[in-house]
């Protein structure tokens, strides 16, 4: 599986109403320390993508896009539609962060022994 496909698989699995950090996505994709790679790959997605890119935020629970950008506005709107409360571009990771490793401790989610759970829509 390519790095991009591993990242896409993890992002696709993030349930509605939950978020993951760039670093968390990298770790779950079997790419620890590659948070910037996740950001670079996600920023190149086509505009009409169905991948739930909006569920990925930075390690402080902030939306990484510039606050005056259309992407920022879209990410806030999509997360709000899923019930995620955002104040000044920030959300509570303790409340909304996805915790899949409680199911799969010490494994990446893209390992053959632990396939990704199906995403809920």
Buried (B, 14 or more C-beta within 10 A) or exposed (E): EEBBEBBBBBBBBBBBBBBBBBBBBBBBBBBEEBBEBBBEBBEEEEEEEEBBBBBBBBEEBBBBBEEEEEBBEEBBEBBEEBEBEBEEBBBEBEEBBBEBBEEBEEBBBBEEEBEBEEBEE
